[in-house]
Structure formats: structure tokens, C-alpha cells
């Protein structure tokens, strides 16, 4: 039985979850003061691995019953949208150290709303700015998380 793309992608999720769990154990799960820095990544890796395993078992049981697997990405438009979202997130990861969180998030969100969702430019820019400023305020001000600052200082 030849493995399908669904089985391979599910196996990748299982291995990713396992890798996250193994790495997070090195970060210390628990300290004398309470939860360590590795506890949250361990829990996240556990969920990723378990859901990947569930998807793998589901696909395996479908194939054993003789059901023909559906095409992985039958719709080319859906595949292109996913590719553009991944490209936008990679661009944000690249731009954040240079431009800072606020500007990089605003640009990428404008791209996602304008190109992928095909919104009007004015509403895409407005929503992108409002959401980026809200997220920046939540994390930087309320939660005291240090977000990357760009060349403009914010």
C-alpha cells in the first residue's frame, strides 16, 4: 500500500510534535519555583503529536476499509491561498527584525487581506492597522512582552 500525501503529512505532524517535546524537556519542564520554560512548548508539542497521530490513524483506517483517498489538494485556488499565507508569514518573520513588529505585521496583514481575501485597499489597510496596533498594545503594554523594534523605534 503506497502512502498517501495525507499519511505523510500526518507523520510529519507526529514527528514535529515529538521533536518539540524532546527539545522542551531540555528547557526544564518544572523548577522549584513552579512551571519552567519548557512546560508550555511540551504541552503544545504533545497536542501537535497526538492530533497528528489521530489523523494518521484515521487515514490508515480509511485505506484499510478500501475507501479511495480524496486528492490532497483538488482545488488549485485553495493551494495557492495556502502558499500565499505561508509566504506572508515567512516575509513577516524576515521583516520583523528590520522593520519591527508593528510595521511588519501591518504590511503582511494588508497583503493577506488585500491579495488573498481580495478586500478593498482602504478597508484592508484600516483593518490591518487596527489589528496590528491592538495586538501590539495587548502584548507590549498589558502582557509586557518585548516585541521586535525596527529602525523607526517601534
Residue frames relative to the residue before (quaternion, step in Angstrom):
aa qw qx qy qz dx dy dz
X 1.0000 0.0000 0.0000 0.0000 0.00 0.00 0.00
X 0.3329 -0.7545 0.5399 0.1685 3.55 -0.65 1.17
X 0.4359 -0.7030 0.4832 0.2867 3.62 -0.82 0.92
X 0.3852 -0.7173 0.5374 0.2196 3.54 -1.05 0.83
X 0.6689 -0.4769 0.3753 0.4293 3.54 -1.29 0.18
X 0.6054 0.5564 -0.3514 0.4476 3.60 1.10 -0.65
X 0.6689 0.4927 -0.3022 0.4674 3.57 0.94 -0.87
X 0.6578 0.5059 -0.3108 0.4634 3.57 0.96 -0.83
X 0.6759 0.4782 -0.3079 0.4686 3.59 0.89 -0.86
X 0.6275 0.5206 -0.3384 0.4698 3.60 1.05 -0.68
X 0.6406 0.5145 -0.3189 0.4725 3.58 1.02 -0.77
X 0.6081 0.5389 -0.3476 0.4680 3.59 1.08 -0.70
X 0.6493 0.5080 -0.3190 0.4676 3.62 0.97 -0.81
X 0.6309 0.5233 -0.3343 0.4652 3.59 1.00 -0.79
X 0.6895 0.4755 -0.2798 0.4692 3.58 0.87 -0.95
X 0.6242 0.5271 -0.3398 0.4659 3.60 1.03 -0.71
X 0.6566 0.5064 -0.3056 0.4680 3.58 0.93 -0.89
X 0.6477 0.5118 -0.3130 0.4696 3.57 0.99 -0.84
X 0.6538 0.5140 -0.3094 0.4612 3.57 0.97 -0.83
X 0.6396 0.5124 -0.3224 0.4736 3.58 0.98 -0.80
X 0.6545 0.5098 -0.3158 0.4604 3.59 0.94 -0.86
X 0.6727 0.4965 -0.3052 0.4559 3.58 0.88 -0.90
X 0.6727 0.4817 -0.3035 0.4725 3.58 0.95 -0.80
X 0.6694 0.5125 -0.3162 0.4351 3.59 0.94 -0.81
X 0.5671 0.5703 -0.3958 0.4433 3.61 1.14 -0.47
X 0.6307 0.5316 -0.3278 0.4607 3.59 1.09 -0.66
X 0.6624 0.5074 -0.3022 0.4610 3.59 1.18 -0.48
X 0.4848 -0.6791 0.4010 0.3781 3.58 1.34 -0.03
X 0.3006 -0.7907 0.5171 0.1301 3.51 -0.49 1.30
X 0.8109 0.0534 0.0204 0.5824 3.58 0.96 -0.85
X 0.1297 -0.7711 0.6189 0.0743 3.54 -1.06 0.79
X 0.6970 -0.4422 0.3395 0.4510 3.56 -1.28 0.02
X 0.6864 0.4827 -0.2732 0.4704 3.57 1.14 -0.62
X 0.7241 -0.3689 0.2555 0.5238 3.60 1.20 -0.23
X 0.8174 -0.2139 0.1551 0.5119 3.58 -1.13 -0.58
X 0.3422 -0.7441 0.5418 0.1889 3.54 -1.00 0.87
X 0.7041 -0.4819 0.3192 0.4126 3.53 -1.30 0.08
X 0.6758 0.5020 -0.3082 0.4431 3.60 1.16 -0.27
X 0.4867 0.7015 -0.4292 0.2947 3.60 1.22 -0.23
X 0.6990 0.4690 -0.2840 0.4591 3.60 0.77 -0.97
X 0.6604 0.4677 -0.3364 0.4816 3.65 0.88 -0.72
X 0.6084 0.5498 -0.3583 0.4463 3.61 1.07 -0.65
X 0.6646 0.4905 -0.3005 0.4768 3.58 0.90 -0.91
X 0.6477 0.5063 -0.3199 0.4710 3.60 0.96 -0.83
X 0.6637 0.4980 -0.3023 0.4692 3.60 0.92 -0.85
X 0.6183 0.5435 -0.3339 0.4592 3.56 1.08 -0.73
X 0.6652 0.4887 -0.2977 0.4797 3.59 0.94 -0.89
X 0.6424 0.5201 -0.3269 0.4581 3.59 0.93 -0.86
X 0.6889 0.4863 -0.2805 0.4586 3.56 0.88 -0.94
X 0.6759 0.4971 -0.3004 0.4537 3.59 0.93 -0.86
X 0.6670 0.4754 -0.3097 0.4829 3.58 0.96 -0.79
X 0.6164 0.5300 -0.3422 0.4711 3.59 1.08 -0.66
X 0.6449 0.5101 -0.3099 0.4774 3.57 1.04 -0.81
X 0.6360 0.5194 -0.3280 0.4671 3.59 0.99 -0.80
X 0.6602 0.4937 -0.3096 0.4739 3.60 0.95 -0.82
X 0.6350 0.5311 -0.3240 0.4580 3.56 1.03 -0.79
X 0.6812 0.4792 -0.2862 0.4737 3.58 0.90 -0.91
X 0.6240 0.5369 -0.3355 0.4581 3.58 1.03 -0.73
X 0.6796 0.4729 -0.2883 0.4810 3.57 0.89 -0.89
X 0.6335 0.5291 -0.3296 0.4584 3.57 1.01 -0.76
X 0.6713 0.4860 -0.3048 0.4693 3.60 0.95 -0.84
X 0.6058 0.5455 -0.3531 0.4591 3.62 1.06 -0.63
X 0.6888 0.4858 -0.2818 0.4584 3.53 0.91 -0.92
X 0.6438 0.5248 -0.3280 0.4500 3.59 1.04 -0.71
X 0.6699 0.4847 -0.2946 0.4790 3.58 1.13 -0.63
X 0.5624 -0.6511 0.3587 0.3621 3.56 1.29 0.04
X 0.4451 0.6710 -0.4838 0.3430 3.57 1.18 0.19
X 0.4268 -0.6898 0.5260 0.2554 3.48 -0.99 0.86
X 0.4232 -0.7203 0.4777 0.2716 3.60 -0.72 1.00
X 0.4948 -0.6415 0.5002 0.3056 3.52 -1.10 0.73
X 0.5990 -0.5518 0.4167 0.4039 3.59 -1.10 0.48
X 0.5772 -0.6235 0.4017 0.3416 3.55 -1.00 0.84
X 0.7852 -0.0393 0.0466 0.6162 3.57 0.88 -0.94
X 0.1235 -0.8296 0.5427 0.0433 3.53 0.16 1.28
X 0.7224 0.4125 -0.2205 0.5092 3.56 1.09 -0.74
X 0.3642 -0.7541 0.5065 0.2053 3.59 -0.53 1.16
X 0.6148 0.5521 -0.3541 0.4380 3.60 1.06 -0.67
X 0.6453 0.5121 -0.3184 0.4690 3.59 1.00 -0.79
X 0.6383 0.5219 -0.3196 0.4670 3.57 1.01 -0.83
X 0.6632 0.5028 -0.3058 0.4624 3.58 0.95 -0.84
X 0.6381 0.5260 -0.3285 0.4564 3.60 1.01 -0.77
X 0.6463 0.5040 -0.3191 0.4759 3.57 0.96 -0.84
X 0.6484 0.5228 -0.3132 0.4564 3.57 0.96 -0.83
X 0.6661 0.4934 -0.3010 0.4714 3.58 1.00 -0.80
X 0.6248 0.5176 -0.3429 0.4734 3.61 1.04 -0.68
X 0.6535 0.4950 -0.3143 0.4786 3.59 0.93 -0.85
X 0.6422 0.5116 -0.3229 0.4707 3.60 0.97 -0.79
X 0.6466 0.5166 -0.3186 0.4620 3.60 1.00 -0.78
X 0.6687 0.4895 -0.3022 0.4711 3.58 0.97 -0.81
X 0.6283 0.5113 -0.3325 0.4830 3.59 1.06 -0.69
X 0.6359 0.5151 -0.3253 0.4738 3.58 1.01 -0.78
X 0.6425 0.5165 -0.3278 0.4614 3.59 0.99 -0.77
X 0.6467 0.5099 -0.3195 0.4687 3.59 0.97 -0.82
X 0.6703 0.4853 -0.2950 0.4776 3.59 1.04 -0.72
X 0.7298 0.4602 -0.2415 0.4441 3.59 0.94 -0.89
X 0.5549 0.6578 -0.3930 0.3239 3.62 1.07 -0.61
X 0.6847 0.4618 -0.3316 0.4561 3.66 0.77 -0.76
X 0.6915 0.4751 -0.2790 0.4673 3.58 1.11 -0.62
X 0.8046 0.2965 -0.1294 0.4980 3.57 0.74 -1.09
X 0.4855 -0.6324 0.4571 0.3942 3.58 1.18 -0.46
X 0.6747 -0.5247 0.3395 0.3927 3.53 -1.25 0.46
X 0.6922 0.5256 -0.3007 0.3927 3.56 0.72 -1.08
X 0.7156 0.4377 -0.2581 0.4794 3.58 0.81 -0.97
X 0.6559 0.5051 -0.3183 0.4620 3.61 0.94 -0.83
X 0.6630 0.4959 -0.3115 0.4664 3.59 0.92 -0.86
X 0.6456 0.5220 -0.3255 0.4525 3.60 0.97 -0.78
X 0.6704 0.4946 -0.3016 0.4636 3.59 0.93 -0.86
X 0.6871 0.4734 -0.2907 0.4683 3.57 0.86 -0.93
X 0.6476 0.5069 -0.3264 0.4660 3.60 0.96 -0.78
X 0.6211 0.5218 -0.3411 0.4750 3.60 1.02 -0.71
X 0.6339 0.5229 -0.3175 0.4732 3.57 1.02 -0.83
X 0.6864 0.4917 -0.2949 0.4474 3.58 0.81 -0.99
X 0.7042 0.4550 -0.2722 0.4721 3.57 0.90 -0.88
X 0.7151 0.4699 -0.2617 0.4465 3.57 0.95 -0.83
X 0.7646 0.3724 -0.2051 0.4844 3.57 0.80 -0.98
X 0.7524 0.3990 -0.2318 0.4700 3.56 0.76 -1.01
X 0.7586 0.3431 -0.2007 0.5162 3.59 0.85 -0.89
X 0.3220 -0.7957 0.4565 0.2339 3.57 1.33 -0.15
X 0.2616 0.7674 -0.5327 0.2426 3.51 0.95 0.97
X 0.6116 -0.5250 0.4213 0.4157 3.55 -1.27 0.26
X 0.6253 -0.5869 0.3666 0.3608 3.57 -1.07 0.73
X 0.6711 0.5065 -0.3123 0.4422 3.59 0.83 -0.91
X 0.6998 0.4455 -0.2841 0.4808 3.60 0.85 -0.87
X 0.6176 0.5412 -0.3479 0.4524 3.62 1.07 -0.64
X 0.6714 0.4826 -0.2951 0.4787 3.58 0.92 -0.90
X 0.6530 0.5210 -0.3167 0.4492 3.60 0.92 -0.86
X 0.6910 0.4660 -0.2759 0.4789 3.56 0.85 -0.95
X 0.6363 0.5277 -0.3284 0.4570 3.59 1.02 -0.77
X 0.6734 0.4829 -0.2970 0.4744 3.59 0.91 -0.87
X 0.6645 0.5080 -0.3095 0.4524 3.59 0.90 -0.89
X 0.6945 0.4595 -0.2896 0.4718 3.59 0.88 -0.87
X 0.6514 0.5124 -0.3259 0.4549 3.61 0.95 -0.75
X 0.6612 0.4848 -0.3076 0.4829 3.59 0.95 -0.84
X 0.6389 0.5237 -0.3287 0.4577 3.61 1.00 -0.75
X 0.6680 0.4812 -0.2995 0.4822 3.58 0.91 -0.87
X 0.6336 0.5236 -0.3283 0.4654 3.58 0.99 -0.82
X 0.6592 0.5035 -0.3040 0.4685 3.59 0.92 -0.90
X 0.6537 0.5227 -0.3148 0.4477 3.59 0.92 -0.91
X 0.7645 0.3858 -0.2190 0.4677 3.57 0.70 -1.03
X 0.7264 0.4413 -0.2642 0.4558 3.60 0.80 -0.94
X 0.7638 0.3785 -0.2104 0.4787 3.61 0.84 -0.89
X 0.7696 0.3818 -0.2108 0.4664 3.56 0.62 -1.09
X 0.7896 0.3234 -0.1662 0.4943 3.58 0.80 -0.98
X 0.3544 -0.7780 0.4545 0.2500 3.59 1.33 -0.07
X 0.3366 0.7171 -0.5273 0.3073 3.58 0.97 0.90
X 0.3686 -0.7222 0.5402 0.2251 3.54 -0.90 0.95
X 0.1228 -0.7900 0.5997 0.0358 3.54 -0.51 1.21
X 0.6212 -0.5586 0.3815 0.3955 3.61 -1.12 0.57
X 0.2145 -0.7495 0.6147 0.1196 3.53 -1.02 0.88
X 0.3431 -0.7640 0.5172 0.1765 3.54 -0.93 0.89
X 0.7757 -0.3404 0.2626 0.4620 3.52 -1.30 -0.31
X 0.6649 0.4957 -0.3061 0.4675 3.59 1.19 -0.48
X 0.5660 -0.6475 0.3617 0.3599 3.61 1.26 -0.08
X 0.7411 0.3139 -0.2430 0.5415 3.61 1.18 0.19
